Amino acid sequence: MSNVTVLQSEDRSEVVLNRLKELSKRVVDDFCEMAELLYETWEHGYHKTLGYDSFGDYTEENLDVKGRKAAFLVNITKTLNRLGIPWDEVREVGWRKTAAIAPVLTRDNAEKWIEEAKITPLAHLSEKVKAEKKGVEPSNDTPIRMTIQIDADEKTIVEGAMDYAKRHEDVTSSSKAIVHICYDYFQSREG
């Protein structure tokens, strides 16, 4: 009896895996089509025709898609259209990674960046894009995400310290500002 159960379980696992593959492909295909339709809506002002004050209001109220995500999808489409890159080349990359590389894509570097996006985690890819924009070599260290919970007063203090570091210590990102603040703290304790 257990052999039959195992056989059914294995059969079900294959059925589930095949269905997940179908759904995964559909999600990817749907993101591409959705991006194209959002671009058309934005380009032709369909949201205004339907009485919406903003594109973000249109997408949030009708599609449950945040305006920021919709804007990313529109920008991806504009970039791909401008460069003549077919969706098939970025389909497996996904919308987040494609949005990350879109600002640095050119006809000459598109193949390199698309391949990079396929193999690089999003956080590290974003750092590489930032480095490219600044014209500097990217770090080979994979970024590590840290999450902290603080109350409103602590948030005010932390943001104030980061703003100060950005203005007076020649740092541009919040993460670099935090590192600089922590380094200064340790240096002041050692002396």
MDAnalysis code that builds the backbone (N, CA, C; Angstrom):
import MDAnalysis as mda
import numpy as np

u = mda.Universe.empty(573, n_residues=191, atom_resindex=np.repeat(np.arange(191), 3), trajectory=True)
u.add_TopologyAttr("name", ["N", "CA", "C"] * 191)
u.add_TopologyAttr("resid", np.arange(1, 192))
u.add_TopologyAttr("resname", ["MET", "SER", "ASN", "VAL", "THR", "VAL", "LEU", "GLN", "SER", "GLU", "ASP", "ARG", "SER", "GLU", "VAL", "VAL", "LEU", "ASN", "ARG", "LEU", "LYS", "GLU", "LEU", "SER", "LYS", "ARG", "VAL", "VAL", "ASP", "ASP", "PHE", "CYS", "GLU", "MET", "ALA", "GLU", "LEU", "LEU", "TYR", "GLU", "THR", "TRP", "GLU", "HIS", "GLY", "TYR", "HIS", "LYS", "THR", "LEU", "GLY", "TYR", "ASP", "SER", "PHE", "GLY", "ASP", "TYR", "THR", "GLU", "GLU", "ASN", "LEU", "ASP", "VAL", "LYS", "GLY", "ARG", "LYS", "ALA", "ALA", "PHE", "LEU", "VAL", "ASN", "ILE", "THR", "LYS", "THR", "LEU", "ASN", "ARG", "LEU", "GLY", "ILE", "PRO", "TRP", "ASP", "GLU", "VAL", "ARG", "GLU", "VAL", "GLY", "TRP", "ARG", "LYS", "THR", "ALA", "ALA", "ILE", "ALA", "PRO", "VAL", "LEU", "THR", "ARG", "ASP", "ASN", "ALA", "GLU", "LYS", "TRP", "ILE", "GLU", "GLU", "ALA", "LYS", "ILE", "THR", "PRO", "LEU", "ALA", "HIS", "LEU", "SER", "GLU", "LYS", "VAL", "LYS", "ALA", "GLU", "LYS", "LYS", "GLY", "VAL", "GLU", "PRO", "SER", "ASN", "ASP", "THR", "PRO", "ILE", "ARG", "MET", "THR", "ILE", "GLN", "ILE", "ASP", "ALA", "ASP", "GLU", "LYS", "THR", "ILE", "VAL", "GLU", "GLY", "ALA", "MET", "ASP", "TYR", "ALA", "LYS", "ARG", "HIS", "GLU", "ASP", "VAL", "THR", "SER", "SER", "SER", "LYS", "ALA", "ILE", "VAL", "HIS", "ILE", "CYS", "TYR", "ASP", "TYR", "PHE", "GLN", "SER", "ARG", "GLU", "GLY"])
u.atoms.positions = np.array([
    [0.816, -1.202, 0.000],
    [0.000, 0.000, 0.000],
    [0.853, 1.258, 0.000],
    [1.974, 1.243, 0.722],
    [2.828, 2.421, 0.760],
    [3.480, 2.695, -0.588],
    [3.739, 1.640, -1.386],
    [4.301, 1.851, -2.719],
    [3.352, 2.644, -3.591],
    [2.076, 2.372, -3.473],
    [1.078, 3.093, -4.256],
    [1.047, 4.546, -3.819],
    [1.124, 4.810, -2.511],
    [1.116, 6.171, -1.988],
    [2.327, 6.937, -2.480],
    [3.487, 6.323, -2.423],
    [4.711, 6.974, -2.880],
    [4.613, 7.273, -4.371],
    [4.119, 6.323, -5.130],
    [3.967, 6.506, -6.565],
    [3.029, 7.676, -6.848],
    [1.906, 7.730, -6.123],
    [0.974, 8.830, -6.309],
    [1.620, 10.153, -5.904],
    [2.389, 10.145, -4.823],
    [3.063, 11.343, -4.370],
    [4.056, 11.831, -5.418],
    [4.834, 10.885, -5.987],
    [5.790, 11.264, -7.025],
    [5.061, 11.792, -8.251],
    [3.957, 11.127, -8.615],
    [3.181, 11.598, -9.755],
    [2.653, 13.005, -9.499],
    [2.153, 13.248, -8.298],
    [1.625, 14.572, -7.941],
    [2.738, 15.616, -7.954],
    [3.918, 15.242, -7.476],
    [5.016, 16.213, -7.458],
    [5.384, 16.641, -8.872],
    [5.335, 15.722, -9.814],
    [5.605, 16.066, -11.216],
    [4.496, 16.944, -11.783],
    [3.252, 16.632, -11.427],
    [2.114, 17.429, -11.885],
    [2.248, 18.857, -11.354],
    [2.561, 18.981, -10.063],
    [2.710, 20.302, -9.447],
    [3.864, 21.061, -10.096],
    [5.009, 20.388, -10.277],
    [6.167, 21.033, -10.896],
    [5.841, 21.521, -12.303],
    [5.195, 20.709, -13.090],
    [4.839, 21.111, -14.454],
    [3.878, 22.297, -14.459],
    [2.924, 22.284, -13.541],
    [1.974, 23.404, -13.451],
    [2.697, 24.681, -13.024],
    [3.607, 24.560, -12.055],
    [4.382, 25.725, -11.626],
    [5.211, 26.291, -12.772],
    [5.786, 25.432, -13.587],
    [6.552, 25.892, -14.749],
    [5.655, 26.660, -15.718],
    [4.442, 26.137, -15.946],
    [3.498, 26.816, -16.829],
    [3.131, 28.192, -16.271],
    [2.833, 28.231, -14.969],
    [2.460, 29.498, -14.341],
    [3.620, 30.481, -14.343],
    [4.820, 29.987, -14.083],
    [5.997, 30.845, -14.090],
    [6.185, 31.481, -15.464],
    [6.055, 30.691, -16.501],
    [6.183, 31.211, -17.861],
    [5.095, 32.243, -18.126],
    [3.890, 31.961, -17.657],
    [2.786, 32.894, -17.873],
    [3.016, 34.218, -17.146],
    [3.545, 34.144, -15.919],
    [3.838, 35.368, -15.162],
    [4.848, 36.220, -15.924],
    [5.897, 35.580, -16.441],
    [6.913, 36.311, -17.204],
    [6.313, 36.904, -18.467],
    [5.568, 36.099, -19.202],
    [4.927, 36.595, -20.423],
    [3.964, 37.732, -20.098],
    [3.226, 37.582, -18.997],
    [2.261, 38.603, -18.604],
    [2.957, 39.910, -18.236],
    [4.131, 39.856, -17.588],
    [4.828, 41.095, -17.236],
    [5.231, 41.844, -18.502],
    [5.651, 41.133, -19.516],
    [6.050, 41.767, -20.773],
    [4.851, 42.430, -21.451],
    [3.749, 41.698, -21.538],
    [2.555, 42.255, -22.161],
    [2.000, 43.411, -21.338],
    [2.022, 43.265, -20.009],
    [1.532, 44.326, -19.143],
    [2.361, 45.594, -19.328],
    [3.676, 45.435, -19.412],
    [4.546, 46.590, -19.617],
    [4.208, 47.298, -20.925],
    [3.987, 46.529, -21.978],
    [3.634, 47.113, -23.280],
    [2.312, 47.883, -23.208],
    [1.319, 47.282, -22.547],
    [0.014, 47.935, -22.451],
    [0.059, 49.168, -21.544],
    [0.839, 49.103, -20.479],
    [1.002, 50.278, -19.619],
    [1.685, 51.406, -20.393],
    [2.692, 51.046, -21.179],
    [3.368, 52.048, -21.999],
    [2.381, 52.699, -22.975],
    [1.577, 51.876, -23.625],
    [0.577, 52.414, -24.558],
    [-0.382, 53.353, -23.845],
    [-0.830, 52.941, -22.657],
    [-1.741, 53.769, -21.863],
    [-1.100, 55.110, -21.536],
    [0.147, 55.060, -21.071],
    [0.861, 56.274, -20.700],
    [1.131, 57.150, -21.932],
    [1.626, 56.520, -22.992],
    [1.990, 57.243, -24.213],
    [0.794, 57.968, -24.824],
    [-0.365, 57.326, -24.832],
    [-1.552, 57.902, -25.478],
    [-2.500, 58.583, -24.489],
    [-2.146, 58.575, -23.217],
    [-2.960, 59.275, -22.226],
    [-4.327, 58.649, -21.989],
    [-4.410, 57.323, -22.137],
    [-5.701, 56.660, -21.923],
    [-6.228, 56.914, -20.510],
    [-5.333, 57.019, -19.563],
    [-5.774, 57.258, -18.180],
    [-6.481, 58.611, -18.063],
    [-6.029, 59.601, -18.817],
    [-6.677, 60.917, -18.805],
    [-8.043, 60.842, -19.486],
    [-8.110, 60.077, -20.576],
    [-9.371, 59.881, -21.286],
    [-10.430, 59.299, -20.355],
    [-9.973, 58.451, -19.444],
    [-10.906, 57.810, -18.508],
    [-11.125, 58.635, -17.237],
    [-10.568, 59.854, -17.199],
    [-10.851, 60.771, -16.099],
    [-9.901, 60.700, -14.915],
    [-8.753, 60.060, -15.052],
    [-7.798, 59.974, -13.946],
    [-6.823, 61.145, -14.015],
    [-6.564, 61.728, -12.861],
    [-5.641, 62.859, -12.800],
    [-4.203, 62.433, -13.066],
    [-3.866, 61.219, -12.639],
    [-2.488, 60.767, -12.819],
    [-2.460, 59.309, -13.261],
    [-1.352, 58.965, -13.888],
    [-1.127, 57.590, -14.326],
    [-1.084, 56.654, -13.121],
    [-0.456, 57.109, -12.034],
    [-0.371, 56.309, -10.807],
    [-1.745, 56.006, -10.227],
    [-2.619, 57.006, -10.210],
    [-3.988, 56.780, -9.724],
    [-4.687, 55.723, -10.572],
    [-4.514, 55.828, -11.877],
    [-5.119, 54.875, -12.817],
    [-4.666, 53.448, -12.518],
    [-3.342, 53.257, -12.370],
    [-2.841, 51.893, -12.167],
    [-3.196, 51.360, -10.791],
    [-3.147, 52.228, -9.778],
    [-3.439, 51.765, -8.419],
    [-4.918, 51.431, -8.246],
    [-5.783, 52.243, -8.800],
    [-7.219, 52.022, -8.618],
    [-7.758, 50.877, -9.478],
    [-7.212, 50.700, -10.657],
    [-7.753, 49.699, -11.580],
    [-6.989, 48.382, -11.581],
    [-5.703, 48.442, -11.336],
    [-4.866, 47.260, -11.526],
    [-4.224, 46.757, -10.242],
    [-4.369, 47.510, -9.164],
    [-3.696, 47.195, -7.907],
    [-2.176, 47.113, -8.124],
    [-1.685, 48.024, -8.958],
    [-0.255, 48.134, -9.247],
    [0.173, 49.528, -8.803],
    [1.159, 49.590, -7.930],
    [1.664, 50.871, -7.454],
    [2.164, 51.699, -8.631],
    [2.010, 52.996, -8.532],
    [2.441, 53.889, -9.592],
    [3.920, 53.758, -9.908],
    [4.728, 53.519, -8.872],
    [6.181, 53.377, -9.072],
    [6.506, 52.161, -9.942],
    [5.844, 51.040, -9.659],
    [6.077, 49.838, -10.464],
    [5.609, 50.067, -11.894],
    [4.451, 50.687, -12.042],
    [3.942, 50.968, -13.386],
    [4.911, 51.865, -14.145],
    [5.483, 52.852, -13.464],
    [6.456, 53.747, -14.105],
    [7.702, 52.974, -14.523],
    [8.162, 52.045, -13.676],
    [9.305, 51.207, -14.045],
    [8.991, 50.410, -15.318],
    [7.802, 49.825, -15.366],
    [7.417, 49.028, -16.536],
    [7.340, 49.882, -17.803],
    [6.822, 51.091, -17.663],
    [6.771, 52.012, -18.801],
    [8.188, 52.367, -19.253],
    [9.072, 52.665, -18.295],
    [10.448, 53.034, -18.647],
    [11.208, 51.875, -19.285],
    [10.963, 50.671, -18.792],
    [11.577, 49.497, -19.415],
    [11.154, 49.425, -20.880],
    [9.862, 49.558, -21.120],
    [9.340, 49.471, -22.481],
    [9.924, 50.566, -23.362],
    [9.976, 51.799, -22.844],
    [10.560, 52.901, -23.617],
    [12.008, 52.594, -23.979],
    [12.773, 52.093, -23.020],
    [14.184, 51.784, -23.264],
    [14.332, 50.683, -24.303],
    [13.589, 49.601, -24.122],
    [13.683, 48.490, -25.080],
    [13.267, 48.924, -26.483],
    [12.201, 49.698, -26.574],
    [11.755, 50.185, -27.888],
    [12.801, 51.092, -28.518],
    [13.369, 52.004, -27.723],
    [14.366, 52.948, -28.232],
    [15.594, 52.219, -28.761],
    [15.989, 51.137, -28.057],
    [17.191, 50.404, -28.438],
    [16.913, 49.258, -29.401],
    [15.642, 48.989, -29.669],
    [15.297, 47.892, -30.571],
    [15.582, 46.519, -29.976],
    [15.465, 46.409, -28.662],
    [15.706, 45.141, -27.981],
    [14.378, 44.411, -27.827],
    [14.266, 43.199, -28.373],
    [13.006, 42.457, -28.233],
    [12.818, 41.937, -26.802],
    [11.569, 41.811, -26.407],
    [11.240, 41.318, -25.068],
    [11.864, 39.953, -24.803],
    [11.982, 39.142, -25.815],
    [12.539, 37.797, -25.618],
    [13.938, 37.839, -25.010],
    [14.683, 38.919, -25.244],
    [16.039, 39.005, -24.694],
    [16.063, 39.284, -23.199],
    [15.012, 39.896, -22.663],
    [14.980, 40.213, -21.227],
    [13.899, 39.446, -20.471],
    [13.139, 38.659, -21.183],
    [12.002, 37.953, -20.585],
    [12.400, 37.196, -19.319],
    [13.467, 36.417, -19.377],
    [13.860, 35.604, -18.218],
    [14.560, 36.418, -17.129],
    [14.942, 37.634, -17.434],
    [15.601, 38.495, -16.445],
    [14.596, 38.973, -15.405],
    [13.367, 39.238, -15.828],
    [12.337, 39.727, -14.917],
    [12.294, 41.245, -14.908],
    [11.187, 41.782, -14.422],
    [10.999, 43.226, -14.507],
    [11.908, 43.996, -13.570],
    [12.177, 43.487, -12.374],
    [13.002, 44.247, -11.420],
    [14.436, 44.407, -11.913],
    [15.013, 43.318, -12.385],
    [16.384, 43.408, -12.882],
    [16.447, 44.214, -14.180],
    [15.443, 44.058, -15.024],
    [15.414, 44.835, -16.260],
    [15.282, 46.321, -15.933],
    [14.460, 46.646, -14.941],
    [14.346, 48.047, -14.504],
    [15.671, 48.552, -13.950],
    [16.399, 47.691, -13.264],
    [17.686, 48.100, -12.696],
    [18.701, 48.443, -13.775],
    [18.742, 47.651, -14.841],
    [19.758, 47.880, -15.879],
    [19.313, 48.882, -16.954],
    [18.026, 49.151, -17.048],
    [17.510, 50.025, -18.106],
    [18.231, 51.378, -18.189],
    [18.552, 52.033, -17.067],
    [19.199, 53.347, -17.178],
    [20.588, 53.333, -17.822],
    [21.254, 52.190, -17.858],
    [22.613, 52.149, -18.422],
    [22.675, 51.395, -19.750],
    [21.539, 50.892, -20.205],
    [21.538, 50.127, -21.455],
    [21.782, 51.026, -22.664],
    [22.637, 50.543, -23.549],
    [22.844, 51.154, -24.857],
    [22.830, 50.015, -25.874],
    [22.834, 50.356, -27.137],
    [22.906, 49.308, -28.156],
    [24.202, 48.517, -28.020],
    [25.273, 49.216, -27.653],
    [26.586, 48.568, -27.573],
    [26.756, 47.661, -26.361],
    [26.106, 47.995, -25.238],
    [26.342, 47.208, -24.020],
    [25.164, 46.341, -23.596],
    [24.094, 46.352, -24.352],
    [22.871, 45.649, -23.950],
    [23.116, 44.167, -23.700],
    [23.818, 43.512, -24.583],
    [24.059, 42.080, -24.426],
    [24.821, 41.800, -23.132],
    [25.836, 42.594, -22.844],
    [26.634, 42.429, -21.619],
    [25.765, 42.604, -20.363],
    [24.953, 43.679, -20.336],
    [24.143, 43.948, -19.153],
    [23.024, 42.923, -18.973],
    [22.448, 42.462, -20.064],
    [21.386, 41.457, -19.957],
    [21.962, 40.154, -19.416],
    [23.117, 39.764, -19.895],
    [23.772, 38.556, -19.362],
    [24.136, 38.742, -17.892],
    [24.623, 39.918, -17.540],
    [24.965, 40.218, -16.139],
    [23.723, 40.101, -15.255],
    [22.597, 40.612, -15.761],
    [21.350, 40.566, -14.988],
    [20.876, 39.131, -14.760],
    [21.159, 38.253, -15.700],
    [20.730, 36.864, -15.559],
    [21.462, 36.146, -14.427],
    [22.705, 36.533, -14.146],
    [23.516, 35.782, -13.185],
    [23.781, 36.510, -11.870],
    [23.394, 37.768, -11.770],
    [23.734, 38.576, -10.611],
    [22.494, 38.845, -9.750],
    [22.593, 38.655, -8.433],
    [21.473, 39.004, -7.558],
    [21.125, 40.496, -7.695],
    [19.860, 40.822, -7.500],
    [19.369, 42.179, -7.731],
    [20.158, 43.237, -6.960],
    [20.424, 43.008, -5.683],
    [21.122, 44.024, -4.886],
    [22.507, 44.313, -5.458],
    [23.232, 43.277, -5.833],
    [24.572, 43.464, -6.389],
    [24.485, 44.098, -7.780],
    [23.499, 43.698, -8.562],
    [23.294, 44.282, -9.883],
    [23.040, 45.785, -9.762],
    [22.225, 46.173, -8.802],
    [21.939, 47.597, -8.587],
    [23.206, 48.370, -8.255],
    [24.069, 47.769, -7.438],
    [25.347, 48.410, -7.102],
    [26.230, 48.554, -8.340],
    [26.230, 47.545, -9.192],
    [27.021, 47.608, -10.427],
    [26.495, 48.711, -11.351],
    [25.178, 48.859, -11.418],
    [24.585, 49.908, -12.239],
    [24.957, 51.281, -11.685],
    [24.883, 51.438, -10.362],
    [25.274, 52.720, -9.745],
    [26.722, 53.048, -10.074],
    [27.603, 52.057, -9.974],
    [29.018, 52.270, -10.296],
    [29.182, 52.665, -11.757],
    [28.452, 52.014, -12.637],
    [28.515, 52.329, -14.067],
    [28.103, 53.778, -14.314],
    [27.044, 54.218, -13.653],
    [26.575, 55.599, -13.816],
    [27.626, 56.601, -13.355],
    [28.344, 56.239, -12.291],
    [29.371, 57.135, -11.746],
    [30.701, 57.002, -12.475],
    [30.818, 55.987, -13.323],
    [32.056, 55.772, -14.052],
    [33.179, 55.207, -13.197],
    [32.803, 54.435, -12.179],
    [33.801, 53.822, -11.302],
    [33.668, 52.302, -11.359],
    [34.687, 51.633, -10.876],
    [34.656, 50.171, -10.830],
    [33.708, 49.712, -9.723],
    [32.839, 48.759, -10.018],
    [31.945, 48.256, -8.967],
    [32.712, 47.384, -7.980],
    [32.211, 47.333, -6.783],
    [32.792, 46.462, -5.762],
    [32.470, 45.013, -6.114],
    [33.391, 44.131, -5.826],
    [33.146, 42.701, -6.039],
    [32.412, 42.079, -4.862],
    [32.286, 42.835, -3.778],
    [31.590, 42.337, -2.601],
    [30.084, 42.403, -2.828],
    [29.417, 41.315, -2.556],
    [27.966, 41.289, -2.667],
    [27.368, 42.090, -1.510],
    [26.489, 43.032, -1.807],
    [25.878, 43.828, -0.736],
    [25.073, 42.937, 0.220],
    [25.069, 43.325, 1.462],
    [24.319, 42.608, 2.483],
    [23.217, 43.540, 2.974],
    [22.003, 43.043, 2.974],
    [20.870, 43.841, 3.437],
    [20.749, 43.705, 4.956],
    [20.651, 44.821, 5.624],
    [20.428, 44.836, 7.068],
    [19.097, 45.532, 7.334],
    [18.354, 44.995, 8.262],
    [17.080, 45.591, 8.622],
    [17.078, 45.866, 10.115],
    [16.686, 47.085, 10.483],
    [16.560, 47.432, 11.899],
    [15.186, 48.046, 12.119],
    [14.714, 47.926, 13.331],
    [13.443, 48.555, 13.677],
    [13.720, 49.620, 14.718],
    [13.237, 50.827, 14.440],
    [13.426, 51.943, 15.351],
    [12.116, 52.703, 15.463],
    [11.997, 53.503, 16.519],
    [10.765, 54.286, 16.652],
    [10.920, 55.617, 15.917],
    [9.887, 56.417, 15.925],
    [9.855, 57.656, 15.144],
    [10.955, 58.636, 15.577],
    [11.190, 58.762, 16.892],
    [12.242, 59.666, 17.371],
    [13.619, 59.187, 16.927],
    [13.856, 57.885, 17.032],
    [15.141, 57.326, 16.608],
    [15.333, 57.515, 15.103],
    [14.257, 57.362, 14.346],
    [14.325, 57.551, 12.888],
    [14.757, 58.975, 12.568],
    [14.220, 59.945, 13.285],
    [14.586, 61.341, 13.079],
    [16.074, 61.554, 13.335],
    [16.577, 60.942, 14.396],
    [17.996, 61.069, 14.728],
    [18.866, 60.424, 13.658],
    [18.515, 59.215, 13.253],
    [19.307, 58.491, 12.257],
    [19.300, 59.239, 10.924],
    [18.135, 59.686, 10.493],
    [18.063, 60.416, 9.231],
    [18.845, 61.720, 9.290],
    [18.787, 62.406, 10.435],
    [19.558, 63.636, 10.601],
    [21.055, 63.373, 10.512],
    [21.498, 62.300, 11.144],
    [22.923, 61.942, 11.094],
    [23.343, 61.573, 9.673],
    [22.499, 60.842, 8.975],
    [22.822, 60.477, 7.592],
    [22.888, 61.716, 6.704],
    [21.925, 62.627, 6.859],
    [21.939, 63.864, 6.071],
    [23.201, 64.670, 6.352],
    [23.588, 64.749, 7.616],
    [24.812, 65.481, 7.990],
    [26.024, 64.839, 7.324],
    [26.127, 63.514, 7.401],
    [27.265, 62.811, 6.795],
    [27.283, 63.027, 5.282],
    [26.128, 63.017, 4.664],
    [26.070, 63.221, 3.210],
    [26.532, 64.630, 2.827],
    [26.171, 65.616, 3.636],
    [26.552, 67.005, 3.338],
    [28.016, 67.298, 3.651],
    [28.533, 66.731, 4.741],
    [29.847, 67.144, 5.236],
    [30.961, 66.119, 5.057],
    [30.631, 64.914, 4.664],
    [31.665, 63.879, 4.586],
    [31.824, 63.307, 3.181],
    [31.258, 63.966, 2.201],
    [31.404, 63.560, 0.801],
    [30.964, 62.115, 0.560],
    [29.803, 61.764, 1.090],
    [29.187, 60.473, 0.785],
    [27.827, 60.761, 0.159],
    [27.379, 59.876, -0.718],
    [26.133, 60.148, -1.425],
    [25.002, 59.200, -1.065],
    [25.316, 57.994, -0.646],
    [24.246, 57.037, -0.342],
    [24.034, 56.931, 1.163],
    [22.833, 56.545, 1.536],
    [22.515, 56.358, 2.956],
    [23.355, 55.247, 3.565],
    [23.583, 54.177, 2.799],
    [24.372, 53.069, 3.348],
    [25.808, 53.509, 3.617],
    [26.387, 54.284, 2.706],
    [27.756, 54.779, 2.919],
    [27.794, 55.760, 4.098],
    [26.738, 56.548, 4.245],
    [26.668, 57.491, 5.367],
    [26.656, 56.742, 6.699],
    [25.861, 55.676, 6.789],
    [25.808, 54.882, 8.026],
    [27.178, 54.283, 8.335],
    [27.830, 53.726, 7.307],
    [29.154, 53.136, 7.509],
    [30.122, 54.201, 7.994],
    [30.075, 55.386, 7.399],
    [30.968, 56.475, 7.789],
    [30.721, 56.901, 9.241],
    [29.459, 57.021, 9.608],
    [29.103, 57.397, 10.983],
    [29.633, 56.354, 11.969],
    [29.434, 55.079, 11.659],
    [29.911, 54.003, 12.544],
    [31.435, 53.999, 12.632],
    [32.102, 54.208, 11.509],
    [33.564, 54.245, 11.497],
    [34.064, 55.403, 12.367],
    [33.449, 56.580, 12.210],
    [33.835, 57.726, 13.040],
    [33.606, 57.446, 14.512],
    [32.536, 56.765, 14.837],
    [32.241, 56.417, 16.232],
    [33.369, 55.557, 16.801],
    [33.747, 54.516, 16.053],
    [34.833, 53.641, 16.524],
    [36.148, 54.391, 16.642],
    [36.433, 55.263, 15.686],
    [37.684, 56.032, 15.724],
    [37.717, 56.930, 16.935],
    [36.593, 57.525, 17.299],
    [36.558, 58.424, 18.452],
    [36.731, 57.660, 19.768],
    [36.391, 56.390, 19.795],
    [36.514, 55.581, 21.007],
    [37.934, 55.036, 21.190],
    [38.661, 54.904, 20.104],
    [40.012, 54.320, 20.179],
    [41.036, 55.339, 20.660],
    [40.798, 56.605, 20.428],
    [41.784, 57.640, 20.731],
    [41.810, 58.008, 22.134],
])
